[in-house]
Amino acid sequence: MTPGQWSAADERVAVWPGRNWPLGATWGEESTNFAVHAPDATEVWLCLFDDDGAGGEVETRHTLTEHSLGIWHGAVPGVQHGQRYGFRADGPWAPDSGMRFNPHKLLLDPYARAVAGEFLTHPAVHGHESDRSGRPVQPLRRDERDSAPYVARSVVVRDDFDWGEDRPIRARWRDTAIYELHVKGFTALHDRVPEELRGTYAGLGHHVVTDYLNDLGVTAVELLPIHQFASEAHLAPHGLANYWGYNSIGFFAPHGAYAAAGDRGEQVAEFQQMVKSFHAAGIEVLLDVVYNHTAEAGPDGPTLCFRGLDDRGAYKRVHARSQDHRQPDAYWDVTGCGNTVNAENPAMLRMILDSLRYWVTEMHVDGFRFDLMSALTRTGHDVDMAGALLTCIGQDPVLRHVKLIAEPWDVTGEGYRVGEFPPPFTEWNDQYRDTLRDFWRASTDGVRTVATRLAGSSDLYLDDGRSPYASINLVTAHDGFTLRDLVSYDHKHNEANGEGNRDGSDNNRSWNCGVEGETDDAEVLALRQRQAANLMATLCLSAGVPMITAGDERGRTQGGNNNAYCQDNPVSWVDWRADDAWLGQFEITRTALRLRREHPALRQRHWFEGRPTIRGGPKDLAWIHPSGREMTGDDWLDPHLHALGMFVSGDPLRAPGPRGEQQRDTSFMLWVNASPAACEVTLPVNDWVQSGRVVLSTDPAHPVGTTVAAGDALALAPRALVLLQEG
């Protein structure tokens, strides 16, 4: 496209041609280049916003005259970093065929590095005519109200952060222990974090936080979504707002509301300093990323960004040929959020990859957990493990070396793909979660599946050549009951969410220990704390990578709410007061993580083989019946067996050290009894390990330091766990 005809000699245009790369706003001392992908638009405007001196704004529009390869671009001289801007795009208004251009709607730059302000619920943010609540009145009629007063602005950013000596930690997967937390909720109530920093990136990077996490023993934090997000319209009438952040709209921008320094670009440096502080403390930073859908929701949702630039390319359609005008346009939704990002589309695929690389190279994060990853793997409508996005990530020289975690499902049955994601991906293992929850409430039909989960879930990952660390083991996560609520409630209590307690899962596999909810019954409280300790200790000692949910190590409760996505308040925030904390849970967690960290026998990178690691030595793994003998085939089929011994040999380990040397460690015996009755367990008589001592216990009769000998019989309390270490 050409800029048009000159009207006079020596004339200059206000917008220089610029270039069509990189996408987004690229600041320079002479000019700032703007480039945005909108292949079917007929006209695109760059809109600059400046303060008017009276508390309002002045909007200046510049027509982008250059259009090449589907990208509109231009360079504007004199634009400084911190400048607020957006785009408007015109073109066909044909919703039935996926064309929703509307120049009355201010659009966020998909590549904006920072976002100022917030997105408000208002009819004007919809491209079509709608009522006050956002419901469509005339979905096929273009709405001509200006959305600018109700949407956030993109911000021009100059990145000159001094990283100093900061380098990727690159901790091995087998040495990793993940801690899932929310940026705001972790410090919002923290009395030792300066008040002005609570709930922010700066607060999270404070030494009080990093000292606590180091003391606990985790090696990586997994941050709930920090990409710029918007709240769902249906929450506003209830006085609620999106808290978790799984409603992204700006995939390059750290969420502005989490910055103490401001949201006109300051949030970028504040996020970077937080990462630098974590790295200085030896802790990796992983991001929970939500590329599978956007905050624009279904076709009746707001026009905030992609819908106004390239709706047909951005989102998957029910019909394979969305351009077929004989079929009405309908989004294909496998995310439950109204739309599914079309990762097959080259522009959206490029956006996702550019975003991932940006967070690694410019923001120094160490990896990603992909929300509803199966939705992004689809070729057409079919899950495809050799599809575009997985293939691109696997061969990318930057991304293939960072930590990659898939949530291996979406909201459909065929999207459930636990155990199927290709290297280098690891996976959230919900089968581990469900099995361990059932085991400790004595609801399993024996122990055979429990043993498989404790040993790394070889049924899921061994057959395709992956290691035990492919399993990200979890008992709880942000989504569902906290650990305390898991042992305190039989049923969800989500009334505060405004959906009549219909939201959230009913498949909690929880047990309230005899009383629903909070109680002052000392016996019930003791049982709950023991059950929580059993679950936490088992998690930390299993083969694979443990993931702990923030606050579970101190008994955080949400009052039985198992879907607190809209509770941006003390319901979701970590309570740092000692008076209601389960402080014994912290000690159990810290001890279990320390043992795991100090003993390679408890975090081996190879699969157990059930045979000796050296001629004449013990098996690397042996399963022991409570009677003291090895488990038999009939034992594994016994549906009434709820106690098991797991012997792990450390002398020597099967895997050699980094220089080929033989590695030696002590051996361990883990006894678990999920039965409501006491169980006598006998330590097997053998030729290799003659004595040991208790190093972790939830049984008051066998405290840490208790010594034992081969052949001894231990009376293991109901619902208790004991870990013995050789020597």
C-alpha angles and dihedrals in degrees: 000000000000125000093241135249124332114241098200143010118275091012119160127207122225093227117054120213094253117172139282095242144105098027117234127028117327113190121217133172092247101033143347118239119219124194128171132175112235106139098175098041119114095202135011129192129199108218119203120196125205133173113263095208093247100077094274137090139250118217119210117191125206122187113229104222099179117086121172132155090356092304125116113208147166142154121237117201121227098022110143131206109268091044112142116223147155141178136249121198133193129197141110118348101208109133092175088066099037100263112129107161114158122168091198090071121083109221131209116236104251088218097045110143092204136018126208124204128003142276113254130202106249136134091243093069090068120089091216129052111279140165128253093279093050097256112141117259097174106008092181095049119086114239114227100196115117111249095194096099090057105044136070126255131238114237130216108235131200109200111207099141115154107232093178110186095344112142135169111277094212094193113189115256092240090056093050128107114179127212115196112209145159117240094223101031096052096063104018090101099027108129094196095055112084108264095238091055099047114121094016141103089254091052092050091050092051115122091241088066098042091046090052093049092047090051090050091050105237118143103198138032119215107205120211109238114314097171109114107278140180131218123250115257095231092064098060097073088057093051090248134124138193109278107169094055100227091141103081126182104159112052097182099042127085107229106271097215090066093062122098092193098057140273103259093094097304090103090069096060091040091055091047092051090051091054091047090052092050091049091050087056091050094252124131122221120224124183126217100221128196110202095142095084140000137227090260088085119188128346089282092055129101126291103235108140129323095034091060095045107038111349094162093053098040102057135045119246133218089236119058091227104052089176091064101113092198090073123062114242112260129170118235106225122194094151100065089233101095101264142042119216111239101233089176091067107096093226094050091042089052091048093053093047093044089050094050093048091047093056091049101042103032102026097033097225116163104220150327143251109210115218114224090352095179089069089062096049097064124122102198101327097326128096105246120187088191092049129130103272098043091046093049094049092047093056098036110115092217104037101041091067099052126082111278123190124181126205087215101212145049129202095287130082095237089051092066102105107156108164095018107087114111126239134304087039124095120196143224102246109215090172088064089050095049095044094050093046091051094044096054092049088049093244099127124102093236133314106283095101091041090058091051091053094046090053096052106277097274089176088069104036113019098073094063096045100259124138129240090264088069084082114081098200119210138165096186137010137179088281109070137009121343113240091260092050090047089065095036106049135051092188137035119256105201100147092124090064092074097237100102092257089292094119125082130044123302091198097082100140086211133145125204094206091239104313128068111235131335118002141166093219103127095207093051092047092050091050092049093051091048091050091049090049091050092053094046095046092048090050093052094046099046123103109259131047117311120222118196124195114231113264096016088105090063102035102263114186134198093192092255096308106142097180105045094157091127099041105100092170140074090302087075103023121096110257108220097187115118097214096079099025125113094229093174087064089060091055092049091050095046092048094048092049091047092052090048092049096046098044121058088193086074096050107037120169096213129067118261111252103193092236135094121285090211132028110275093009132118124275114274087235130018129175113218128204115222087253090066100254128107116272116267131207091262091051091056089054095048105115092195097057111108101160128075142168122219116197116195118188120214101177098110117355116224094233119073122230125256092279095041094265124146112257121215131191137159120274126246138207119201118196120192126183116183094169120114086231130071115259130205111222125190123213106231120249107236144154098249115044118040103167144011146165137234112261099168128021143165091184111094090205091063108043124181110287096036110139124221138181135212109275094027119133118224124199100222113202122237112280096004142132132210128186117200124197123204119254 
